[in-house]
Amino acid sequence: MSSNLKILRKCECCNQTFIAKKTVTRFCGKACNSRYYKSKARADKIQSSDLETVSRDFKYQVSHLEREVLSVAEVAYLLRSHKGTVYGMINSGTLKAAKIHTRKTVVLRMDFLSLFDRQMWLKDIAKKPVEPQKSDDESAPSYYTTAQVIALFGKSREAVYTMLQRSGIEKVKVGKEILIPKDAVDKLYKQKSVPRTDPLDAERRANQRLASKPIRISDCYSIEECVQLLGKERGLLYAIFKRRNVPKLRVGHYVYFLKRAVDKIAKDAMKVNMVTNDEF
């Protein structure tokens, strides 16, 4: 028995509008019907395969965590990282390991699991403000945050990182926070807080006193005589004399330098038996 119904429908496969003769019709033709159910069967297979892969991966992780000894490759797989990252953690002391052969390094399961306990402990430390004072419990390490180190030294972030790298101070990364060992920072701050003395300060003061007195041309060397005496080029000698505040006398286009100050420079160079830029 034929139907006299004419219903305007939209095909669920090709999204084209068609006239359906039944209320349960979903597709415009047999081709769209077959194509839709094939795609659905394919999606179901992919979903079941994904579930099987996840289940197998989970069983693999559980089987590895049940072992007492893990290899570096297994630790890297469990951490979803590279073996180089694991070796870096071992070299920095973050993860304990034992080298039982020249090409075999193993990690105990308890040491691997304790890694997460330690990271959670560092995360708690990062949330609390670290006071710039020594901890009563010397056995527990203390850390400064990057912002605290920047405030302590009064430098930019780039300058602080460069200073820490030159001093050989290792940083600890906890999430997005960078922590620096407190003892090492305090030691570095103590070294930086000591005012540095320039060995040329005394000579500069002496030359300033000499410059305050009248200077005669007979008491000076010309620049050519200074070149012969010190064995340096003219441009370099001008920089050396300016750095040491050597008194000078200008006569027209010519400049003369006080013999007493120049002789002291030559004498200092002869003491070390070497005349270099650093010694000046």
C-alpha positions as MATLAB code, in Angstrom:
seq = 'MSSNLKILRKCECCNQTFIAKKTVTRFCGKACNSRYYKSKARADKIQSSDLETVSRDFKYQVSHLEREVLSVAEVAYLLRSHKGTVYGMINSGTLKAAKIHTRKTVVLRMDFLSLFDRQMWLKDIAKKPVEPQKSDDESAPSYYTTAQVIALFGKSREAVYTMLQRSGIEKVKVGKEILIPKDAVDKLYKQKSVPRTDPLDAERRANQRLASKPIRISDCYSIEECVQLLGKERGLLYAIFKRRNVPKLRVGHYVYFLKRAVDKIAKDAMKVNMVTNDEF';
ca = [
       0.000    0.000    0.000;
       1.489    3.251   -1.152;
       1.634    6.354    0.984;
       0.275    9.712   -0.030;
       2.431   11.596    2.496;
       4.829   14.223    1.222;
       7.114   15.509    3.981;
       9.933   18.016    3.435;
      13.056   16.608    5.128;
      16.816   17.288    5.282;
      19.166   14.389    4.668;
      21.337   13.608    7.711;
      24.254   12.617    5.480;
      24.480   15.133    2.624;
      22.280   17.858    4.204;
      20.238   18.131    0.993;
      16.465   18.815    1.123;
      14.199   16.082   -0.239;
      10.548   14.926   -0.163;
      10.013   11.953    2.169;
       7.017    9.629    1.933;
       7.398    8.245    5.447;
       7.742    9.937    8.820;
      10.791    7.798    9.742;
      12.791    8.529    6.591;
      16.186   10.105    7.446;
      18.141    9.991    4.185;
      17.486   11.109    0.638;
      18.538    7.804   -0.882;
      20.211    4.439   -0.452;
      23.676    5.853   -1.151;
      23.471    8.360    1.725;
      21.989    5.705    3.991;
      24.883    3.306    3.296;
      27.506    6.066    3.580;
      26.175    7.238    6.941;
      26.133    3.807    8.565;
      29.590    2.961    7.227;
      31.022    6.144    8.785;
      29.272    5.344   12.047;
      30.720    1.807   12.079;
      34.177    3.228   11.361;
      33.880    5.720   14.251;
      32.801    2.935   16.611;
      35.844    0.860   15.643;
      38.184    3.804   16.223;
      36.629    4.513   19.615;
      36.974    0.879   20.701;
      40.590    0.867   19.512;
      41.330    4.018   21.493;
      39.784    2.507   24.606;
      41.851   -0.633   24.134;
      45.043    1.433   23.724;
      44.345    3.451   26.877;
      43.587    0.288   28.815;
      46.756   -1.392   27.591;
      48.810    1.700   28.381;
      47.351    1.854   31.875;
      48.140   -1.811   32.477;
      51.682   -1.202   31.224;
      52.196    1.672   33.659;
      50.794   -0.313   36.561;
      53.053   -3.259   35.740;
      56.073   -0.960   35.731;
      55.136    0.739   38.975;
      54.933   -2.677   40.597;
      58.604   -3.262   39.822;
      61.162   -2.384   42.480;
      63.783   -1.272   39.920;
      63.083    0.951   36.892;
      65.319    1.770   33.958;
      65.888    5.326   32.694;
      63.740    4.616   29.631;
      60.877    3.381   31.803;
      61.105    6.446   34.049;
      61.067    8.682   30.969;
      57.993    6.841   29.662;
      56.148    7.188   32.951;
      56.989   10.903   33.122;
      56.066   11.421   29.447;
      59.499   12.966   28.861;
      62.821   12.225   27.175;
      65.656   10.152   28.595;
      67.854   13.248   28.497;
      65.473   14.958   30.911;
      65.721   12.027   33.316;
      69.525   12.054   33.122;
      69.459   15.784   33.831;
      67.352   15.166   36.945;
      69.817   12.479   38.045;
      72.872   14.708   37.490;
      71.284   17.602   39.393;
      70.416   15.363   42.341;
      66.660   15.723   41.901;
      66.252   12.004   41.268;
      68.346    9.333   42.983;
      69.772    6.602   40.774;
      72.430    3.894   40.783;
      74.855    3.141   37.975;
      75.329   -0.644   37.991;
      77.165   -0.743   34.662;
      78.918    1.637   32.303;
      75.737    1.796   30.201;
      73.119    0.816   32.742;
      71.490    3.221   35.200;
      68.530    2.176   37.338;
      66.119    3.979   39.658;
      64.393    2.474   42.651;
      60.619    2.661   42.622;
      60.533    4.327   46.050;
      62.966    7.028   44.849;
      60.819    7.626   41.761;
      57.651    7.996   43.850;
      59.423   10.221   46.393;
      60.136   12.622   43.521;
      56.476   13.675   43.507;
      56.401   14.085   47.286;
      59.389   16.409   47.043;
      57.820   18.457   44.253;
      54.658   18.929   46.312;
      56.802   20.038   49.248;
      58.596   22.586   47.053;
      55.235   23.799   45.743;
      54.096   24.502   49.290;
      57.301   26.420   49.912;
      56.788   28.499   46.783;
      53.348   29.608   47.980;
      54.693   30.879   51.301;
      56.804   34.059   51.460;
      60.435   33.315   52.201;
      61.924   35.642   54.778;
      65.582   36.661   54.265;
      66.782   34.997   57.432;
      68.498   31.725   58.219;
      66.314   28.732   58.859;
      66.442   27.101   62.282;
      66.263   23.670   60.724;
      69.467   23.461   58.707;
      68.614   19.989   57.430;
      65.660   21.298   55.371;
      66.689   23.378   52.324;
      65.243   26.885   51.979;
      64.590   28.767   48.777;
      64.090   32.301   47.516;
      61.664   33.071   44.741;
      62.928   34.936   41.700;
      61.060   38.077   42.725;
      62.740   38.025   46.143;
      66.200   37.648   44.622;
      65.496   40.542   42.235;
      64.381   42.720   45.160;
      67.402   41.649   47.209;
      70.007   42.587   44.590;
      68.045   45.413   42.980;
      68.758   44.137   39.454;
      66.696   43.075   36.465;
      65.580   39.485   35.933;
      68.109   38.963   33.109;
      70.954   40.382   35.218;
      70.020   38.122   38.148;
      69.943   34.998   35.959;
      73.317   35.919   34.440;
      74.803   36.480   37.891;
      73.485   33.140   39.156;
      74.826   31.333   36.097;
      78.288   32.838   36.501;
      78.294   31.914   40.193;
      77.282   28.316   39.417;
      74.048   28.467   41.441;
      71.465   25.974   40.176;
      67.783   26.897   40.059;
      64.847   24.640   40.925;
      61.769   24.851   38.708;
      58.424   24.088   40.373;
      55.650   24.503   37.840;
      56.049   28.045   36.513;
      57.955   29.221   39.607;
      61.771   29.375   39.744;
      63.339   28.812   43.183;
      66.949   29.551   44.109;
      68.736   27.929   47.096;
      68.750   30.350   49.996;
      72.199   29.555   51.371;
      73.872   30.122   47.996;
      72.009   33.417   47.455;
      72.911   34.688   50.940;
      76.569   33.816   50.355;
      76.556   35.576   46.983;
      74.832   38.639   48.439;
      77.451   38.819   51.175;
      80.193   38.777   48.563;
      78.475   41.412   46.423;
      77.756   43.686   49.399;
      81.464   44.051   50.180;
      82.595   47.263   48.440;
      85.190   46.599   45.775;
      88.329   48.727   45.887;
      90.040   49.809   42.718;
      93.835   49.414   43.019;
      94.244   52.603   41.003;
      92.378   54.809   43.489;
      95.515   55.623   45.480;
      97.423   56.486   42.309;
      94.584   58.695   41.078;
      94.539   60.633   44.335;
      98.312   61.085   44.174;
      98.084   62.335   40.588;
      95.333   64.753   41.560;
      97.611   66.221   44.222;
     100.400   66.542   41.649;
      98.039   68.230   39.195;
      97.133   70.857   41.793;
     100.734   72.159   41.700;
     102.256   74.231   38.857;
     103.645   72.031   36.070;
     106.594   73.029   33.879;
     107.343   71.629   30.458;
     110.778   70.463   31.678;
     109.008   68.165   34.164;
     107.011   66.406   31.427;
     107.367   63.837   28.662;
     106.031   64.315   25.188;
     103.727   61.640   23.815;
     106.552   60.367   21.545;
     108.815   59.919   24.553;
     106.031   58.063   26.383;
     105.646   55.736   23.392;
     109.366   54.902   23.483;
     109.376   54.483   27.266;
     106.307   52.272   27.612;
     106.301   50.599   24.189;
     102.611   51.293   23.534;
     100.688   53.074   20.803;
      99.623   56.665   21.195;
      95.888   55.948   21.381;
      96.379   53.294   24.056;
      98.622   55.572   26.108;
      96.010   58.344   26.043;
      93.470   55.884   27.487;
      95.945   54.663   30.133;
      96.840   58.200   31.222;
      93.179   59.239   31.356;
      92.309   56.215   33.500;
      95.094   57.043   35.961;
      94.471   60.826   35.909;
      98.063   61.521   34.856;
      98.686   65.277   35.088;
      99.216   66.861   31.693;
     100.283   70.182   30.254;
      98.836   71.477   26.986;
     100.968   73.855   24.926;
      99.224   74.788   21.707;
      98.507   71.566   19.809;
     100.958   69.533   21.890;
     100.246   67.680   25.124;
     102.906   66.782   27.691;
     102.554   64.361   30.611;
     104.183   64.664   34.023;
     107.386   62.591   34.210;
     106.828   61.563   37.811;
     103.467   59.920   37.061;
     104.676   58.294   33.824;
     107.806   56.919   35.516;
     105.617   55.293   38.169;
     103.621   53.515   35.454;
     106.842   52.245   33.854;
     108.151   51.131   37.256;
     104.947   49.185   38.013;
     105.181   47.478   34.635;
     108.790   46.463   35.236;
     107.865   44.877   38.580;
     105.733   42.255   36.903;
     108.128   42.058   33.903;
     105.215   42.552   31.562;
     103.455   45.538   30.017;
      99.842   44.727   29.107;
      96.571   46.572   28.992;
      95.296   44.769   32.084;
      98.266   45.867   34.155;
      97.540   49.460   33.294;
];
